[in-house]
Amino acid sequence: MAVTPDASLGARSPELPAQDTPCPEAPATTENAPAKLVLGLAFAQFGAYLAVLTPVMVTLALRVSQIVPEDDRSTALGQVLALGALLAMLANPVFGALSDRTTGRFGRRRPWLIGGMLAGLGGLVVVALGSSVLTLMFGWALAQLGINAALAALTSCIPDLIPQQQMGRVSGMIGMATPFAIICGSALAQAFSGSMALAFVVPGVIGLVSVGCLAAVMKDRPARAGAFEPYSVKEFLRSFWVNPRRHPDFAWNFAGRFLVFTGASCVTSYQVYFLMDRLGYSDDDVSGKVLVGSLAMVGAIVCGSLLGGQLSDRSGRRKPYVLGSSLVMAAGLGIIASAQSFGMYVVALVVFGFGEGLYLSVDMALAAAVLPNPEESAKDMGVLNIGNALPQSLVPMVAPAFLAIGGGGNYGALFLFGAVAAVLGALAVQFVRSVK
């Protein structure tokens, strides 16, 4: 990977626009992006999230259960997930900044898409073959670093390549790829329940193939030589920072995204143990139940994404859909909190999924609209993606405190905490001024 070298003396970072200055967050063209590019973006999103979410949703919890005693599994899973999510949070903006600076002839996104997924696949192999919690932590850390390097490049392709008038529909389509990854991951976990190695490796291989397909069809320009300062310690630290006083809309969107994904992480991180501890399903049965729940949730997400993307593009408005979707997600979390049967749990996932679909259909469009500087789209999208990744780290850290309320196993308290977070996230986005 060719990254702008430290020897480029006199290189300066581009001047950041003021908060109210329009940014070319999407290509200024009346022509829509070609179908093969849109499908390539959706397939790459599907593959990358299949590789990283299948362990988060199902297989890591089962792998931990194979290694540690039952009384220790929640704590051990929290340690593994927290480390991986912390590294994911760091990887997004750092690799995004490096991607912005890459000047090689293969472009500034392709090398990180392919290289990141190769590293991620290697980490998943380590997790699949590891026999201790320490090995799982190492493998999952490598997987998160690699896959998030690919995701940093992938998310920046959207503001780079998709015109504004198409942003809502494309965001909806790409947003649907994530729940499809969840359902396919659940299906793969069920299909390979007798071979934990395949349950980790097959999603990683699919992720590598998917980003390869995108790399083959996308137009990817290298970074302009001399456009950035050398990547020093100062630039490393700046990778995690966008000044909230100069760019308050970006800051409010970050806060909203963080809070909404805090609510979502309560479901993704703890649904396996919820089904086992509250509803009484065994290790052998839980993968099938996760698959059924995922099918119901994905159907609802598809409906919400299609509806939200179309209506948002037609109206030119984003914030009302963020508000409505977050409130629906909170309602779903509230139903999960009180669910005492699998049927009620599925109903809750349908409600939650419809709200998540609405949110995903406008989230990327809103994010693209508040980027401070189009030359650093990968870095800034990486900072925003901290709002996705940080909850995956924090929720496992705080969840034991909620679960311990009243003597232990209090999943109601955990999911109500998620519901409150989602509502606060919806309110935060309403303070964004430059987007309707």
C-alpha positions as CSV (number, residue, x, y, z in Angstrom):
1,M,0.0,0.0,0.0
2,A,1.5,3.3,-1.0
3,V,0.7,6.0,1.6
4,T,1.7,9.6,1.3
5,P,5.3,9.5,2.7
6,D,6.6,11.5,5.6
7,A,9.1,13.1,3.3
8,S,6.5,15.2,1.5
9,L,7.6,18.5,3.0
10,G,5.3,21.4,2.7
11,A,2.2,19.2,2.3
12,R,-0.8,20.7,3.9
13,S,-4.1,19.4,4.8
14,P,-7.0,21.0,2.9
15,E,-8.7,23.9,4.5
16,L,-11.8,22.8,6.4
17,P,-15.0,24.5,5.5
18,A,-17.0,26.4,8.1
19,Q,-20.1,24.6,9.5
20,D,-22.6,26.3,7.2
21,T,-20.5,26.1,4.1
22,P,-21.9,23.5,1.7
23,C,-19.6,20.5,1.2
24,P,-19.6,18.3,-1.9
25,E,-20.5,15.3,0.2
26,A,-21.7,13.4,-2.8
27,P,-20.7,13.7,-6.5
28,A,-22.2,16.8,-8.1
29,T,-24.0,15.1,-11.0
30,T,-27.5,14.5,-12.2
31,E,-26.6,11.0,-13.4
32,N,-27.3,8.1,-11.0
33,A,-24.5,5.7,-10.1
34,P,-24.5,2.5,-12.2
35,A,-26.4,-0.5,-11.0
36,K,-23.2,-2.7,-10.8
37,L,-21.6,-0.2,-8.5
38,V,-24.7,0.0,-6.2
39,L,-24.9,-3.8,-6.1
40,G,-21.2,-4.1,-5.5
41,L,-21.4,-1.7,-2.5
42,A,-24.4,-3.7,-1.1
43,F,-22.6,-7.0,-1.6
44,A,-19.4,-5.7,0.0
45,Q,-21.4,-4.4,2.9
46,F,-23.2,-7.7,3.2
47,G,-19.9,-9.7,3.1
48,A,-18.0,-7.5,5.6
49,Y,-20.8,-7.5,8.1
50,L,-21.4,-11.3,7.6
51,A,-17.7,-11.8,8.6
52,V,-17.9,-9.6,11.7
53,L,-21.5,-9.9,12.9
54,T,-21.8,-13.7,12.8
55,P,-19.3,-14.0,15.7
56,V,-20.9,-11.1,17.6
57,M,-24.4,-12.5,17.2
58,V,-23.9,-16.2,17.6
59,T,-20.6,-18.0,17.2
60,L,-18.3,-16.2,19.7
61,A,-20.8,-16.8,22.5
62,L,-20.9,-20.5,21.6
63,R,-17.1,-20.7,21.3
64,V,-16.7,-19.1,24.7
65,S,-19.2,-21.6,26.1
66,Q,-17.0,-24.4,24.8
67,I,-14.0,-23.1,26.6
68,V,-15.1,-21.6,30.0
69,P,-17.4,-22.8,32.8
70,E,-21.1,-21.6,32.6
71,D,-20.7,-19.2,35.5
72,D,-17.9,-17.4,33.8
73,R,-19.1,-17.2,30.2
74,S,-20.8,-13.8,30.4
75,T,-17.7,-12.2,31.8
76,A,-15.4,-13.9,29.3
77,L,-17.6,-13.0,26.4
78,G,-17.6,-9.4,27.6
79,Q,-13.8,-9.4,27.7
80,V,-13.5,-10.7,24.2
81,L,-16.2,-8.4,22.7
82,A,-15.0,-5.4,24.6
83,L,-11.4,-5.7,23.3
84,G,-12.5,-6.3,19.8
85,A,-14.9,-3.4,19.8
86,L,-12.3,-1.1,21.3
87,L,-9.9,-2.0,18.5
88,A,-12.7,-1.6,15.9
89,M,-13.3,1.9,17.3
90,L,-9.6,2.7,16.9
91,A,-9.2,1.0,13.5
92,N,-12.0,2.9,11.6
93,P,-10.6,6.4,11.8
94,V,-6.9,5.4,11.6
95,F,-7.3,3.2,8.6
96,G,-9.7,5.7,7.1
97,A,-7.0,8.4,7.4
98,L,-4.4,6.1,5.8
99,S,-6.9,5.2,3.0
100,D,-7.4,9.0,2.3
101,R,-3.7,9.3,1.9
102,T,-3.0,6.3,-0.3
103,T,-1.4,7.3,-3.6
104,G,-0.7,3.9,-5.3
105,R,-2.0,3.1,-8.8
106,F,-4.6,0.7,-7.4
107,G,-6.4,3.7,-5.8
108,R,-6.9,4.7,-2.2
109,R,-9.8,2.4,-1.3
110,R,-9.0,-1.0,-3.0
111,P,-5.8,-1.9,-1.1
112,W,-7.6,-1.4,2.2
113,L,-10.7,-3.3,1.1
114,I,-8.7,-6.4,0.1
115,G,-5.9,-6.2,2.6
116,G,-8.3,-5.6,5.5
117,M,-10.5,-8.6,4.7
118,L,-7.4,-10.8,4.3
119,A,-6.3,-9.8,7.8
120,G,-9.8,-10.3,9.1
121,L,-10.0,-13.8,7.7
122,G,-6.7,-14.6,9.4
123,G,-8.1,-13.5,12.7
124,L,-11.3,-15.5,12.3
125,V,-9.1,-18.6,11.7
126,V,-7.3,-18.0,15.0
127,V,-10.6,-17.7,16.8
128,A,-11.9,-20.9,15.3
129,L,-8.8,-22.9,16.3
130,G,-8.0,-21.2,19.7
131,S,-8.4,-23.1,22.9
132,S,-8.2,-20.4,25.5
133,V,-9.9,-17.0,26.2
134,L,-6.5,-15.3,25.6
135,T,-6.3,-16.9,22.1
136,L,-9.8,-15.8,21.3
137,M,-9.0,-12.3,22.4
138,F,-6.0,-12.2,20.1
139,G,-7.8,-13.7,17.1
140,W,-10.8,-11.5,17.6
141,A,-8.6,-8.4,17.9
142,L,-6.9,-9.2,14.6
143,A,-10.3,-9.9,12.9
144,Q,-11.7,-6.6,14.1
145,L,-8.7,-4.6,13.0
146,G,-8.7,-6.1,9.6
147,I,-12.4,-6.0,8.9
148,N,-12.7,-2.5,10.2
149,A,-9.9,-1.4,7.9
150,A,-12.0,-2.7,5.0
151,L,-15.2,-1.1,6.4
152,A,-13.4,2.3,6.7
153,A,-12.7,2.2,3.0
154,L,-16.1,0.8,2.2
155,T,-18.1,3.4,4.0
156,S,-16.2,6.2,2.4
157,C,-17.0,4.8,-1.1
158,I,-20.6,5.9,-0.5
159,P,-20.0,9.7,-0.3
160,D,-17.2,9.3,-2.8
161,L,-19.3,7.6,-5.5
162,I,-23.0,8.1,-4.9
163,P,-24.8,11.3,-6.0
164,Q,-26.9,13.2,-3.5
165,Q,-30.2,12.6,-5.3
166,Q,-29.7,8.8,-5.0
167,M,-28.3,8.8,-1.5
168,G,-31.4,7.8,0.4
169,R,-32.3,4.8,-1.9
170,V,-28.7,3.6,-2.0
171,S,-28.4,4.0,1.8
172,G,-31.5,1.9,2.2
173,M,-30.2,-0.8,-0.1
174,I,-26.9,-0.9,1.6
175,G,-28.5,-0.7,5.0
176,M,-30.6,-3.8,4.1
177,A,-27.3,-5.7,3.4
178,T,-26.5,-5.6,7.2
179,P,-29.6,-7.5,8.4
180,F,-29.3,-9.9,5.5
181,A,-25.8,-10.6,6.8
182,I,-27.3,-11.2,10.2
183,I,-29.7,-13.7,8.9
184,C,-27.2,-15.5,6.7
185,G,-24.8,-15.6,9.6
186,S,-27.4,-17.2,11.7
187,A,-28.1,-19.7,9.0
188,L,-24.4,-20.5,8.6
189,A,-24.0,-20.9,12.3
190,Q,-26.9,-23.4,12.3
191,A,-25.6,-25.2,9.2
192,F,-22.1,-25.5,10.6
193,S,-23.1,-26.2,14.2
194,G,-21.1,-29.4,14.1
195,S,-17.9,-27.6,12.9
196,M,-17.1,-24.4,14.8
197,A,-14.1,-23.8,12.5
198,L,-16.3,-23.6,9.4
199,A,-18.8,-21.4,11.3
200,F,-16.0,-18.8,11.6
201,V,-14.1,-19.3,8.4
202,V,-16.9,-19.5,5.8
203,P,-18.3,-16.0,6.6
204,G,-14.7,-14.6,6.4
205,V,-14.2,-16.1,3.0
206,I,-17.5,-14.7,1.7
207,G,-16.5,-11.3,3.1
208,L,-13.2,-11.5,1.1
209,V,-15.0,-12.4,-2.1
210,S,-17.6,-9.7,-1.7
211,V,-15.1,-6.8,-1.3
212,G,-13.1,-8.3,-4.2
213,C,-16.2,-7.9,-6.4
214,L,-16.6,-4.3,-5.4
215,A,-12.9,-3.6,-6.0
216,A,-13.4,-5.0,-9.6
217,V,-16.3,-2.7,-10.5
218,M,-15.5,0.6,-8.7
219,K,-13.7,3.6,-10.0
220,D,-11.0,4.4,-7.4
221,R,-8.7,7.4,-7.7
222,P,-5.5,7.7,-5.7
223,A,-5.0,10.5,-3.3
224,R,-3.6,13.7,-4.6
225,A,0.1,13.9,-4.0
226,G,0.9,16.6,-1.4
227,A,-2.8,17.0,-0.3
228,F,-2.1,15.9,3.3
229,E,0.4,16.5,6.0
230,P,2.8,13.6,6.7
231,Y,1.1,11.0,8.9
232,S,2.7,11.8,12.2
233,V,1.7,11.3,15.8
234,K,-0.2,14.6,15.5
235,E,-2.1,13.3,12.4
236,F,-2.7,9.9,14.2
237,L,-4.4,11.8,17.1
238,R,-6.3,13.9,14.7
239,S,-7.7,10.8,13.2
240,F,-10.0,10.5,16.2
241,W,-11.2,14.1,16.3
242,V,-13.5,16.4,14.5
243,N,-13.9,19.8,16.3
244,P,-17.4,19.9,17.7
245,R,-17.4,23.6,18.0
246,R,-16.5,24.1,14.3
247,H,-18.7,21.3,13.1
248,P,-21.6,20.9,15.6
249,D,-23.8,19.1,13.1
250,F,-21.2,16.3,12.9
251,A,-21.0,16.2,16.7
252,W,-24.8,15.9,17.1
253,N,-25.0,13.2,14.5
254,F,-22.1,11.3,16.2
255,A,-24.0,11.5,19.6
256,G,-27.2,10.3,18.0
257,R,-25.5,7.4,16.2
258,F,-23.7,6.4,19.4
259,L,-26.9,6.3,21.5
260,V,-29.0,4.5,18.9
261,F,-26.3,1.8,18.4
262,T,-26.0,1.5,22.2
263,G,-29.6,0.3,22.1
264,A,-29.0,-2.0,19.2
265,S,-25.9,-3.5,20.8
266,C,-28.0,-4.7,23.7
267,V,-29.8,-7.0,21.3
268,T,-26.8,-8.1,19.2
269,S,-24.5,-8.9,22.1
270,Y,-26.9,-10.6,24.5
271,Q,-29.7,-12.3,22.6
272,V,-28.0,-15.7,22.7
273,Y,-27.7,-15.6,26.5
274,F,-31.2,-14.1,26.8
275,L,-32.6,-17.1,24.9
276,M,-30.6,-19.5,27.1
277,D,-31.0,-17.9,30.5
278,R,-34.5,-16.5,30.4
279,L,-36.3,-18.7,27.9
280,G,-34.3,-21.9,28.8
281,Y,-32.9,-23.0,25.4
282,S,-29.9,-25.2,25.3
283,D,-26.6,-24.7,23.4
284,D,-27.9,-27.1,20.7
285,D,-31.2,-25.2,20.2
286,V,-30.2,-21.6,20.5
287,S,-28.7,-21.2,17.0
288,G,-32.0,-22.3,15.4
289,K,-33.9,-19.9,17.6
290,V,-31.6,-17.0,16.7
291,L,-32.1,-17.9,13.0
292,V,-35.9,-17.8,13.3
293,G,-35.7,-14.5,15.2
294,S,-33.3,-13.1,12.6
295,L,-35.7,-14.1,9.7
296,A,-38.5,-12.2,11.3
297,M,-36.3,-9.1,12.1
298,V,-34.8,-9.0,8.6
299,G,-38.2,-9.1,7.0
300,A,-39.1,-6.1,9.1
301,I,-35.8,-4.3,8.3
302,V,-36.3,-4.8,4.6
303,C,-39.8,-3.2,4.8
304,G,-38.5,-0.3,6.9
305,S,-35.5,0.3,4.7
306,L,-37.4,0.3,1.4
307,L,-40.1,2.6,2.8
308,G,-37.7,5.0,4.6
309,G,-35.3,5.3,1.6
310,Q,-38.1,6.1,-0.9
311,L,-39.9,8.6,1.3
312,S,-36.7,10.3,2.5
313,D,-35.5,10.9,-1.0
314,R,-38.9,12.2,-2.2
315,S,-39.3,14.6,0.7
316,G,-35.6,15.6,0.9
317,R,-35.9,15.2,4.7
318,R,-33.8,13.0,7.0
319,K,-34.4,14.0,10.6
320,P,-38.0,13.0,11.0
321,Y,-37.2,9.5,9.9
322,V,-34.3,9.3,12.4
323,L,-36.7,10.4,15.1
324,G,-39.5,8.0,14.2
325,S,-37.1,5.1,13.6
326,S,-35.3,5.5,16.9
327,L,-38.6,5.6,18.8
328,V,-39.8,2.4,17.1
329,M,-36.5,0.7,18.0
330,A,-37.0,1.8,21.6
331,A,-40.5,0.3,21.6
332,G,-39.0,-3.0,20.3
333,L,-36.4,-3.0,23.1
334,G,-39.2,-2.4,25.6
335,I,-41.1,-5.4,24.4
336,I,-38.0,-7.6,24.6
337,A,-37.5,-6.4,28.2
338,S,-40.8,-7.9,29.2
339,A,-40.9,-10.9,26.8
340,Q,-41.4,-14.3,28.6
341,S,-42.0,-16.4,25.5
342,F,-40.3,-17.0,22.2
343,G,-43.3,-15.7,20.4
344,M,-43.3,-12.4,22.2
345,Y,-39.5,-12.2,21.6
346,V,-40.1,-12.6,17.8
347,V,-42.8,-9.9,17.9
348,A,-40.3,-7.6,19.6
349,L,-37.7,-8.3,17.0
350,V,-40.2,-7.4,14.2
351,V,-40.9,-4.0,15.9
352,F,-37.2,-3.4,16.5
353,G,-36.3,-4.5,13.0
354,F,-38.8,-2.2,11.3
355,G,-37.4,0.8,13.3
356,E,-33.8,-0.3,12.5
357,G,-34.7,-0.5,8.8
358,L,-36.1,3.1,8.8
359,Y,-32.9,4.2,10.6
360,L,-30.5,2.5,8.3
361,S,-32.3,4.0,5.2
362,V,-31.4,7.5,6.2
363,D,-28.4,7.1,8.5
364,M,-25.8,7.1,5.8
365,A,-27.4,9.9,3.9
366,L,-27.4,12.0,7.0
367,A,-23.8,11.1,7.8
368,A,-22.7,12.1,4.2
369,A,-24.4,15.4,4.5
370,V,-22.5,16.5,7.7
371,L,-19.0,15.4,6.7
372,P,-16.6,18.4,7.3
373,N,-14.2,17.8,4.4
374,P,-14.8,15.6,1.3
375,E,-11.0,15.1,0.9
376,E,-11.0,13.2,4.2
377,S,-14.3,11.3,3.9
378,A,-12.8,8.0,5.0
379,K,-11.2,9.5,8.1
380,D,-14.4,11.4,9.1
381,M,-16.6,8.5,8.3
382,G,-14.2,6.5,10.5
383,V,-14.8,9.0,13.4
384,L,-18.6,8.6,12.9
385,N,-18.2,4.8,12.9
386,I,-16.7,5.1,16.4
387,G,-20.4,5.7,17.3
388,N,-21.2,2.3,15.9
389,A,-18.2,0.5,17.4
390,L,-17.9,2.1,20.9
391,P,-21.3,0.7,22.1
392,Q,-20.1,-2.8,21.2
393,S,-17.3,-2.3,23.7
394,L,-19.2,-0.4,26.4
395,V,-22.4,-2.4,26.4
396,P,-20.6,-5.7,27.4
397,M,-18.8,-3.7,30.1
398,V,-21.9,-2.2,31.7
399,A,-24.3,-5.0,31.0
400,P,-23.3,-7.1,34.0
401,A,-24.3,-4.3,36.3
402,F,-27.8,-4.2,34.8
403,L,-28.1,-8.0,34.7
404,A,-27.1,-8.2,38.4
405,I,-30.0,-6.0,39.5
406,G,-32.4,-7.9,41.7
407,G,-30.1,-10.9,42.1
408,G,-29.0,-11.6,38.5
409,G,-30.3,-12.4,35.1
410,N,-32.2,-9.1,34.8
411,Y,-32.4,-8.8,31.1
412,G,-35.4,-6.5,31.4
413,A,-33.2,-3.8,33.0
414,L,-30.6,-4.3,30.2
415,F,-33.0,-3.8,27.4
416,L,-34.8,-0.9,29.0
417,F,-31.4,0.8,29.3
418,G,-31.1,0.2,25.5
419,A,-34.5,1.7,24.9
420,V,-33.7,4.9,26.8
421,A,-30.4,5.2,24.9
422,A,-32.3,4.9,21.5
423,V,-34.7,7.7,22.5
424,L,-31.9,10.0,23.6
425,G,-30.2,9.3,20.3
426,A,-33.3,10.3,18.3
427,L,-33.4,13.6,20.3
428,A,-29.7,14.3,19.7
429,V,-30.1,14.2,15.9
430,Q,-32.8,16.8,16.0
431,F,-30.2,19.4,16.9
432,V,-28.5,19.0,13.4
433,R,-29.1,22.3,11.6
434,S,-27.9,21.7,8.1
435,V,-30.2,18.8,7.3
436,K,-33.9,18.9,7.3
